[in-house]
Amino acid sequence: MVNRLLLSLTALIVALSSSVAQASNNTLELTVKTQITPSTCTVQLQDRNNQPTATVDIGDVYLPAVRNKSNSQQFSLVFSHCEGLVENQAWVTVKPSTGCDGNGVGSGYKNALSGTGAADGVSAEIWSTDTPAGSGAVQFTCASSTQRLIGIDVRNAKDQQTVAEVFSTRIVPAAGSGSANLQAGNFSTHTVFTVIYE
């Protein structure tokens, strides 16, 4: 009886092995392709008339307005086509290209022009709002060892929709320059706005 049971079990195992061996297999290949791109937006500098520009023209500024810090000009960074941002934030810093006033340690951006016809004893300030030193305004300090970051919510800057962040600049007495040291003339300073996206 034991032999018959073993023989029946052996026949069953052989039958199962045979049916498994006859099953067919399919092999499928999968290729995944992509291009990893950085999160970014399109950003443009615009003047107070909402026109693209690379230069903010303050116009003529008279010496009393320099002393009183009363002549300023608005400009904007305009964001659009933001893609891939997790936090919907753009962080802006400003760094000098032509140096800082006060022998390089002041808060203003110094005049890149020198010699005959150049203004002396004056510098430019850049502020985070439409009015320098106004409510909630933050000054971008030229000689700061830690450049100031300004966060901008760009969640609505999708496709053609834009988010405009208004800034301002004004001409002021340079650090260490008294009123008697102000010299009328041409003024130009160069800065670099850096935008980091999150």
Secondary structure, DSSP 8 states (H G I E B T S, - for coil): -HHHHHHHHHHHHHHHHHHHHT-----------------EEEEEEEETTS-B-S--------HHHHHHT--EEEEEEEEEEEES-SS-EEEEEEEESS-BTTTTTSSSEE-S--STTB-BSEEEEEESSSSTT-TT--EE-TT-SS---EEEE-TT--TT--EEEEEEEEEEE-TT--GGG-B-SB----EEEEEEE-
